[in-house]
């Protein structure tokens, strides 16, 4: 799964609303593994593996393929670019970092002026320097409305730990690809949804779920941990297994599904932990309330330093997420 994740972390910026590049890459990986591939009006990639049962249920598995980033809203006479945030940007973490535009142009996100110790850069006081000498020079490379993101990449650390970006949520996408590669003959119809615009309000997953009308859904995304020196107390640790979400700020997962997943993990010897996140949310909230509603759960990947350039995962947790989902769907054939 590491190699799949590495492929998905190529420098293909996929800022919310501009997911075309990563969608094409994921489609190329999924095409040999499923029966149908479609792209809906929102831009969600929907891949269907038909079930073998006489009257199959509809199971939705979802991970978002967009990432946080920036959009150019003004070009200074000097050639510097003013940008607005797309998604939840941590400007402390992003400042003085390399950014990459969709067309390959590179630059540096710079906070304007001298910051006092401990002072956070403000969005309106940051600019991007692409090395242009003038407004005209900059416009040859970048125009108003172009988007960029911090440079992507993946680095191995100690043992099974890796860091890089955007692990949120390319790792969820990698898990879906892994499930599809190992689940060759599911009993139920399995819809793999790679959603758009999650980072700006879970906008893509709802329409996708409306079109599918699933009987049950599992959402795959990162979650915070409570195991760093400055972390708030939280019963999720890196390396302790996949986290079965009980609730976050936007959703309360189906209690019977939570219990079923926890019991199944225990019976299969899959490392698992319980997640209660006191902030944030995922596509689970949008899917759960779409149409007539859906029995919804979430398998979360513990991740340190979310929305920075050095998000950190344990690949054993990633494998556990795939293993538990496959066990829930009936096992490998």
C-alpha positions as a Markdown table, in Angstrom:
| # | Residue | x | y | z |
|---|---|---|---|---|
| 1 | Unk | 0.0 | 0.0 | 0.0 |
| 2 | Unk | 3.0 | 2.3 | 0.5 |
| 3 | Unk | 3.7 | 2.3 | -3.2 |
| 4 | Unk | 0.1 | 3.2 | -4.0 |
| 5 | Unk | 0.2 | 6.0 | -1.5 |
| 6 | Unk | 3.4 | 7.2 | -3.0 |
| 7 | Unk | 1.8 | 7.3 | -6.5 |
| 8 | Unk | -1.1 | 9.4 | -5.1 |
| 9 | Unk | 1.3 | 11.9 | -3.5 |
| 10 | Unk | 2.9 | 12.9 | -6.8 |
| 11 | Unk | 3.0 | 16.6 | -7.4 |
| 12 | Unk | -0.6 | 16.7 | -8.7 |
| 13 | Unk | -2.2 | 19.6 | -6.8 |
| 14 | Unk | -5.9 | 18.8 | -6.2 |
| 15 | Unk | -7.1 | 21.9 | -4.3 |
| 16 | Unk | -10.9 | 21.7 | -3.6 |
| 17 | Unk | -12.8 | 22.4 | -6.9 |
| 18 | Unk | -9.7 | 21.5 | -9.0 |
| 19 | Unk | -9.5 | 17.7 | -8.5 |
| 20 | Unk | -9.1 | 16.7 | -12.2 |
| 21 | Unk | -5.5 | 15.6 | -12.1 |
| 22 | Unk | -5.8 | 13.3 | -9.1 |
| 23 | Unk | -9.2 | 12.0 | -10.4 |
| 24 | Unk | -7.5 | 10.9 | -13.6 |
| 25 | Unk | -4.7 | 9.2 | -11.7 |
| 26 | Unk | -7.1 | 7.3 | -9.3 |
| 27 | Unk | -9.3 | 6.3 | -12.2 |
| 28 | Unk | -6.3 | 4.7 | -14.0 |
| 29 | Unk | -5.7 | 2.7 | -10.8 |
| 30 | Unk | -9.3 | 1.6 | -10.3 |
| 31 | Unk | -10.3 | 0.8 | -13.9 |
| 32 | Unk | -8.9 | -2.8 | -13.9 |
| 33 | Unk | -10.5 | -3.4 | -10.5 |
| 34 | Unk | -14.2 | -2.5 | -11.0 |
| 35 | Unk | -17.1 | -2.9 | -13.4 |
| 36 | Unk | -18.1 | 0.7 | -14.0 |
| 37 | Unk | -16.5 | 4.1 | -13.6 |
| 38 | Unk | -18.5 | 7.4 | -13.8 |
| 39 | Unk | -17.9 | 11.0 | -12.9 |
| 40 | Unk | -20.9 | 12.9 | -11.6 |
| 41 | Unk | -21.9 | 16.6 | -12.1 |
| 42 | Unk | -19.9 | 17.6 | -9.0 |
| 43 | Unk | -16.8 | 15.8 | -10.2 |
| 44 | Unk | -16.9 | 12.9 | -7.8 |
| 45 | Unk | -15.3 | 9.7 | -9.2 |
| 46 | Unk | -17.6 | 6.8 | -8.6 |
| 47 | Unk | -16.4 | 3.2 | -9.2 |
| 48 | Unk | -18.8 | 0.3 | -9.0 |
| 49 | Unk | -17.9 | -3.3 | -8.3 |
| 50 | Unk | -21.1 | -5.4 | -8.8 |
| 51 | Unk | -22.1 | -7.9 | -6.1 |
| 52 | Unk | -22.6 | -11.6 | -6.6 |
| 53 | Unk | -25.7 | -11.9 | -4.3 |
| 54 | Unk | -29.1 | -12.3 | -5.9 |
| 55 | Unk | -30.4 | -9.1 | -4.2 |
| 56 | Unk | -27.3 | -7.2 | -3.3 |
| 57 | Unk | -27.2 | -4.3 | -0.9 |
| 58 | Unk | -25.6 | -1.0 | -1.9 |
| 59 | Unk | -22.5 | -0.3 | 0.1 |
| 60 | Unk | -20.8 | 3.1 | -0.3 |
| 61 | Unk | -17.1 | 3.5 | 0.6 |
| 62 | Unk | -15.8 | 7.1 | 0.4 |
| 63 | Unk | -12.6 | 9.0 | 0.7 |
| 64 | Unk | -12.1 | 12.6 | -0.4 |
| 65 | Unk | -9.5 | 13.4 | -3.1 |
| 66 | Unk | -9.3 | 17.2 | -2.6 |
| 67 | Unk | -6.8 | 19.0 | -0.5 |
| 68 | Unk | -6.4 | 22.4 | 1.2 |
| 69 | Unk | -4.5 | 25.1 | -0.8 |
| 70 | Unk | -4.6 | 28.7 | -2.1 |
| 71 | Unk | -6.2 | 30.6 | -5.0 |
| 72 | Unk | -4.6 | 33.6 | -6.6 |
| 73 | Unk | -6.8 | 36.7 | -6.2 |
| 74 | Unk | -4.3 | 39.6 | -7.1 |
| 75 | Unk | -1.0 | 40.1 | -8.7 |
| 76 | Unk | 1.2 | 43.0 | -7.4 |
| 77 | Unk | 3.1 | 45.3 | -9.8 |
| 78 | Unk | 6.2 | 43.7 | -8.4 |
| 79 | Unk | 5.1 | 40.2 | -9.5 |
| 80 | Unk | 4.2 | 38.9 | -6.1 |
| 81 | Unk | 1.0 | 36.9 | -5.8 |
| 82 | Unk | -1.7 | 37.6 | -3.3 |
| 83 | Unk | -3.7 | 34.5 | -2.5 |
| 84 | Unk | -6.9 | 33.5 | -0.6 |
| 85 | Unk | -7.1 | 30.2 | 1.4 |
| 86 | Unk | -9.2 | 27.2 | 0.2 |
| 87 | Unk | -9.9 | 25.1 | 3.3 |
| 88 | Unk | -8.5 | 25.3 | 6.8 |
| 89 | Unk | -5.0 | 26.7 | 6.3 |
| 90 | Unk | -2.5 | 26.8 | 9.3 |
| 91 | Unk | -0.4 | 29.7 | 8.3 |
| 92 | Unk | 2.2 | 29.1 | 10.9 |
| 93 | Unk | 2.8 | 25.7 | 9.4 |
| 94 | Unk | 2.5 | 26.9 | 5.8 |
| 95 | Unk | 4.7 | 30.0 | 6.0 |
| 96 | Unk | 8.1 | 29.9 | 4.1 |
| 97 | Unk | 7.1 | 26.6 | 2.3 |
| 98 | Unk | 7.4 | 25.6 | -1.3 |
| 99 | Unk | 4.1 | 25.7 | -3.2 |
| 100 | Unk | 3.2 | 24.1 | -6.6 |
| 101 | Unk | 0.6 | 25.3 | -9.1 |
| 102 | Unk | -1.4 | 23.0 | -11.4 |
| 103 | Unk | 0.8 | 24.0 | -14.4 |
| 104 | Unk | 4.0 | 23.1 | -12.5 |
| 105 | Unk | 5.0 | 26.7 | -11.6 |
| 106 | Unk | 6.7 | 26.8 | -8.2 |
| 107 | Unk | 6.9 | 29.5 | -5.6 |
| 108 | Unk | 7.3 | 30.2 | -1.9 |
| 109 | Unk | 4.6 | 31.3 | 0.5 |
| 110 | Unk | 6.0 | 34.2 | 2.5 |
| 111 | Unk | 4.5 | 36.1 | 5.5 |
| 112 | Unk | 4.8 | 39.9 | 4.9 |
| 113 | Unk | 7.0 | 41.9 | 7.3 |
| 114 | Unk | 8.7 | 40.9 | 10.5 |
| 115 | Unk | 6.6 | 38.8 | 12.8 |
| 116 | Unk | 7.0 | 39.0 | 16.5 |
| 117 | Unk | 8.0 | 35.9 | 18.4 |
| 118 | Unk | 4.9 | 33.6 | 18.7 |
| 119 | Unk | 2.8 | 35.8 | 16.3 |
| 120 | Unk | 0.9 | 33.9 | 13.6 |
| 121 | Unk | 0.9 | 35.2 | 10.0 |
| 122 | Unk | -2.4 | 36.5 | 8.8 |
| 123 | Unk | -3.9 | 35.3 | 5.5 |
| 124 | Unk | -4.1 | 38.8 | 4.0 |
| 125 | Unk | -0.5 | 39.4 | 4.9 |
| 126 | Unk | 1.0 | 36.4 | 3.1 |
| 127 | Unk | 2.0 | 36.4 | -0.5 |
| 128 | Unk | 3.6 | 33.9 | -3.0 |
| 129 | Unk | 7.0 | 34.7 | -4.6 |
| 130 | Unk | 7.4 | 32.7 | -7.9 |
| 131 | Unk | 10.6 | 34.7 | -8.8 |
| 132 | Unk | 8.8 | 37.0 | -11.2 |
| 133 | Unk | 10.3 | 40.4 | -11.8 |
| 134 | Unk | 7.0 | 42.2 | -12.6 |
| 135 | Unk | 3.2 | 41.9 | -13.0 |
| 136 | Unk | 3.7 | 41.1 | -16.7 |
| 137 | Unk | 6.4 | 38.5 | -15.9 |
| 138 | Unk | 4.1 | 36.8 | -13.3 |
| 139 | Unk | 1.1 | 36.7 | -15.7 |
| 140 | Unk | 3.1 | 34.7 | -18.2 |
| 141 | Unk | 3.1 | 31.9 | -15.6 |
| 142 | Unk | 0.1 | 32.4 | -13.3 |
| 143 | Unk | -3.3 | 34.1 | -13.7 |
| 144 | Unk | -6.1 | 35.1 | -11.3 |
| 145 | Unk | -8.0 | 32.0 | -10.2 |
| 146 | Unk | -5.1 | 29.6 | -10.5 |
| 147 | Unk | -4.6 | 27.4 | -7.4 |
| 148 | Unk | -1.6 | 25.9 | -5.7 |
| 149 | Unk | -0.8 | 23.7 | -2.7 |
| 150 | Unk | 2.2 | 23.0 | -0.5 |
| 151 | Unk | 4.6 | 20.7 | -2.3 |
| 152 | Unk | 3.6 | 17.0 | -2.0 |
| 153 | Unk | 5.8 | 14.1 | -1.1 |
| 154 | Unk | 6.2 | 11.0 | 1.1 |
| 155 | Unk | 9.2 | 10.2 | 3.4 |
| 156 | Unk | 9.8 | 7.0 | 5.4 |
| 157 | Unk | 10.7 | 7.5 | 9.0 |
| 158 | Unk | 11.4 | 5.0 | 11.8 |
| 159 | Unk | 9.8 | 1.6 | 11.4 |
| 160 | Unk | 6.3 | 1.8 | 9.8 |
| 161 | Unk | 6.0 | 5.6 | 10.2 |
| 162 | Unk | 5.8 | 7.9 | 7.2 |
| 163 | Unk | 5.3 | 11.6 | 6.8 |
| 164 | Unk | 4.4 | 14.0 | 4.0 |
| 165 | Unk | 1.4 | 15.6 | 2.4 |
| 166 | Unk | -1.4 | 15.6 | 1.5 |
| 167 | Unk | -1.9 | 12.4 | 3.5 |
| 168 | Unk | -5.3 | 14.0 | 4.3 |
| 169 | Unk | -6.9 | 12.3 | 2.5 |
| 170 | Unk | -4.8 | 10.5 | -0.1 |
| 171 | Unk | -4.3 | 7.8 | 2.4 |
| 172 | Unk | -8.1 | 7.2 | 2.5 |
| 173 | Unk | -8.0 | 7.0 | -1.3 |
| 174 | Unk | -5.1 | 4.5 | -1.1 |
| 175 | Unk | -7.1 | 2.4 | 1.3 |
| 176 | Unk | -10.0 | 2.3 | -1.2 |
| 177 | Unk | -7.7 | 1.2 | -4.0 |
| 178 | Unk | -6.3 | -1.5 | -1.7 |
| 179 | Unk | -9.8 | -2.8 | -0.8 |
| 180 | Unk | -10.8 | -2.9 | -4.5 |
| 181 | Unk | -7.6 | -4.9 | -5.4 |
| 182 | Unk | -8.3 | -7.5 | -2.7 |
| 183 | Unk | -12.1 | -7.7 | -2.8 |
| 184 | Unk | -12.6 | -9.3 | -6.2 |
| 185 | Unk | -16.1 | -10.8 | -5.7 |
| 186 | Unk | -18.1 | -9.0 | -3.0 |
| 187 | Unk | -21.6 | -10.2 | -2.2 |
| 188 | Unk | -23.0 | -6.6 | -2.3 |
| 189 | Unk | -22.7 | -3.8 | -4.8 |
| 190 | Unk | -19.7 | -1.8 | -3.6 |
| 191 | Unk | -19.5 | 1.9 | -4.7 |
| 192 | Unk | -16.0 | 3.4 | -4.3 |
| 193 | Unk | -16.5 | 7.2 | -4.1 |
| 194 | Unk | -13.6 | 9.5 | -4.4 |
| 195 | Unk | -15.2 | 12.7 | -3.4 |
| 196 | Unk | -14.6 | 16.4 | -4.2 |
| 197 | Unk | -14.7 | 19.5 | -2.0 |
| 198 | Unk | -14.6 | 17.9 | 1.4 |
| 199 | Unk | -12.2 | 20.5 | 2.7 |
| 200 | Unk | -14.7 | 23.3 | 2.1 |
| 201 | Unk | -17.8 | 21.8 | 3.6 |
| 202 | Unk | -18.2 | 18.2 | 2.5 |
| 203 | Unk | -19.9 | 19.3 | -0.7 |
| 204 | Unk | -19.2 | 16.4 | -3.0 |
| 205 | Unk | -20.1 | 13.4 | -0.9 |
| 206 | Unk | -23.8 | 14.3 | -0.4 |
| 207 | Unk | -24.7 | 14.4 | -4.1 |
| 208 | Unk | -22.8 | 11.2 | -4.7 |
| 209 | Unk | -24.7 | 9.5 | -1.9 |
| 210 | Unk | -28.0 | 10.9 | -3.3 |
| 211 | Unk | -27.4 | 9.2 | -6.6 |
| 212 | Unk | -26.3 | 5.9 | -5.1 |
| 213 | Unk | -28.9 | 5.7 | -2.2 |
| 214 | Unk | -26.7 | 3.3 | -0.2 |
| 215 | Unk | -27.9 | 1.0 | 2.4 |
| 216 | Unk | -24.7 | 1.4 | 4.4 |
| 217 | Unk | -21.7 | 3.6 | 4.1 |
| 218 | Unk | -18.1 | 3.7 | 5.5 |
| 219 | Unk | -16.1 | 6.8 | 5.3 |
| 220 | Unk | -12.2 | 6.8 | 5.3 |
| 221 | Unk | -10.4 | 9.9 | 6.4 |
| 222 | Unk | -7.7 | 11.0 | 8.9 |
| 223 | Unk | -8.3 | 11.8 | 12.5 |
| 224 | Unk | -6.2 | 13.5 | 15.2 |
| 225 | Unk | -4.2 | 11.8 | 17.9 |
| 226 | Unk | -3.6 | 12.4 | 21.6 |
| 227 | Unk | -0.1 | 11.1 | 21.7 |
| 228 | Unk | 2.0 | 14.2 | 21.0 |
| 229 | Unk | 3.5 | 16.4 | 23.7 |
| 230 | Unk | 1.1 | 19.3 | 23.1 |
| 231 | Unk | -2.0 | 17.2 | 22.3 |
| 232 | Unk | -5.4 | 17.5 | 24.1 |
| 233 | Unk | -6.4 | 14.2 | 25.8 |
| 234 | Unk | -7.7 | 11.8 | 23.1 |
| 235 | Unk | -7.9 | 8.0 | 23.1 |
| 236 | Unk | -6.3 | 7.6 | 19.7 |
| 237 | Unk | -2.6 | 6.9 | 19.2 |
| 238 | Unk | -0.4 | 6.4 | 16.2 |
| 239 | Unk | 0.3 | 2.7 | 15.7 |
| 240 | Unk | -2.5 | 1.4 | 17.8 |
| 241 | Unk | -4.7 | 0.4 | 14.9 |
| 242 | Unk | -7.5 | 1.8 | 12.8 |
| 243 | Unk | -9.9 | 4.1 | 14.7 |
| 244 | Unk | -13.6 | 3.3 | 14.6 |
| 245 | Unk | -15.3 | 6.6 | 14.8 |
| 246 | Unk | -18.0 | 7.0 | 17.4 |
| 247 | Unk | -18.6 | 10.7 | 16.9 |
| 248 | Unk | -17.0 | 14.0 | 15.9 |
| 249 | Unk | -18.3 | 17.5 | 15.8 |
| 250 | Unk | -20.5 | 16.9 | 12.8 |
| 251 | Unk | -21.7 | 13.3 | 13.1 |
| 252 | Unk | -22.8 | 10.5 | 15.5 |
| 253 | Unk | -22.1 | 7.2 | 13.7 |
| 254 | Unk | -24.6 | 4.4 | 13.7 |
| 255 | Unk | -24.2 | 2.7 | 17.1 |
| 256 | Unk | -24.9 | -0.8 | 15.8 |
| 257 | Unk | -22.4 | -0.4 | 13.0 |
| 258 | Unk | -19.8 | 0.9 | 15.5 |
| 259 | Unk | -20.3 | -2.2 | 17.7 |
| 260 | Unk | -20.3 | -4.6 | 14.8 |
| 261 | Unk | -16.9 | -3.1 | 13.5 |
| 262 | Unk | -15.3 | -3.3 | 17.0 |
| 263 | Unk | -16.5 | -6.9 | 17.6 |
| 264 | Unk | -15.4 | -7.9 | 14.1 |
| 265 | Unk | -11.9 | -6.4 | 14.6 |
| 266 | Unk | -11.5 | -8.3 | 17.9 |
| 267 | Unk | -12.6 | -11.6 | 16.3 |
| 268 | Unk | -10.2 | -11.1 | 13.4 |
| 269 | Unk | -7.2 | -9.9 | 15.5 |
| 270 | Unk | -7.2 | -6.5 | 13.8 |
| 271 | Unk | -5.7 | -3.7 | 15.8 |
| 272 | Unk | -8.5 | -1.2 | 16.5 |
| 273 | Unk | -9.3 | 1.8 | 18.7 |
| 274 | Unk | -12.2 | 4.0 | 19.4 |
| 275 | Unk | -12.4 | 7.6 | 18.1 |
| 276 | Unk | -14.2 | 10.5 | 19.6 |
| 277 | Unk | -13.1 | 13.7 | 17.9 |
| 278 | Unk | -14.2 | 16.9 | 19.7 |
| 279 | Unk | -13.6 | 19.1 | 16.6 |
| 280 | Unk | -13.9 | 18.8 | 12.8 |
| 281 | Unk | -15.8 | 16.4 | 10.7 |
| 282 | Unk | -15.7 | 14.2 | 7.5 |
| 283 | Unk | -17.9 | 13.2 | 4.6 |
| 284 | Unk | -19.8 | 10.9 | 7.0 |
| 285 | Unk | -22.0 | 13.9 | 8.1 |
| 286 | Unk | -23.0 | 14.6 | 4.5 |
| 287 | Unk | -23.6 | 11.0 | 3.5 |
| 288 | Unk | -25.6 | 10.2 | 6.7 |
| 289 | Unk | -28.2 | 12.9 | 6.0 |
| 290 | Unk | -28.6 | 12.5 | 2.2 |
| 291 | Unk | -31.9 | 11.5 | 0.8 |
| 292 | Unk | -33.8 | 9.2 | 3.2 |
| 293 | Unk | -30.6 | 8.9 | 5.3 |
| 294 | Unk | -28.1 | 6.1 | 5.6 |
| 295 | Unk | -26.5 | 3.8 | 8.2 |
| 296 | Unk | -23.1 | 5.4 | 8.3 |
| 297 | Unk | -19.8 | 4.6 | 10.0 |
| 298 | Unk | -16.2 | 5.7 | 9.6 |
| 299 | Unk | -12.8 | 4.1 | 9.7 |
| 300 | Unk | -10.3 | 6.8 | 10.6 |
| 301 | Unk | -6.5 | 6.8 | 10.1 |
| 302 | Unk | -4.7 | 8.3 | 13.1 |
| 303 | Unk | -2.6 | 11.2 | 11.8 |
| 304 | Unk | -0.3 | 13.7 | 13.6 |
| 305 | Unk | 0.2 | 17.3 | 12.4 |
| 306 | Unk | -2.9 | 17.4 | 10.1 |
| 307 | Unk | -3.0 | 20.2 | 7.6 |
| 308 | Unk | 0.8 | 20.8 | 7.7 |
| 309 | Unk | 3.5 | 19.7 | 5.3 |
| 310 | Unk | 4.6 | 16.9 | 7.6 |
| 311 | Unk | 1.4 | 14.9 | 8.3 |
| 312 | Unk | 2.4 | 11.6 | 9.9 |
| 313 | Unk | 1.0 | 8.1 | 9.7 |
| 314 | Unk | 1.8 | 4.6 | 10.8 |
| 315 | Unk | 1.4 | 2.2 | 7.8 |
| 316 | Unk | 0.2 | -0.6 | 10.1 |
| 317 | Unk | -2.8 | 1.5 | 11.0 |
| 318 | Unk | -3.5 | 2.0 | 7.2 |
| 319 | Unk | -3.3 | -1.8 | 6.7 |
| 320 | Unk | -5.6 | -2.4 | 9.6 |
| 321 | Unk | -8.2 | 0.0 | 8.0 |
| 322 | Unk | -8.2 | -2.0 | 4.8 |
| 323 | Unk | -8.2 | -5.4 | 6.6 |
| 324 | Unk | -11.3 | -4.4 | 8.7 |
| 325 | Unk | -13.2 | -3.0 | 5.8 |
| 326 | Unk | -12.6 | -6.2 | 3.8 |
| 327 | Unk | -13.6 | -8.4 | 6.7 |
| 328 | Unk | -16.8 | -6.3 | 7.0 |
| 329 | Unk | -17.6 | -6.7 | 3.3 |
| 330 | Unk | -17.2 | -10.5 | 3.5 |
| 331 | Unk | -13.5 | -11.1 | 3.2 |
| 332 | Unk | -11.2 | -11.8 | 0.2 |
| 333 | Unk | -12.3 | -14.2 | -2.4 |
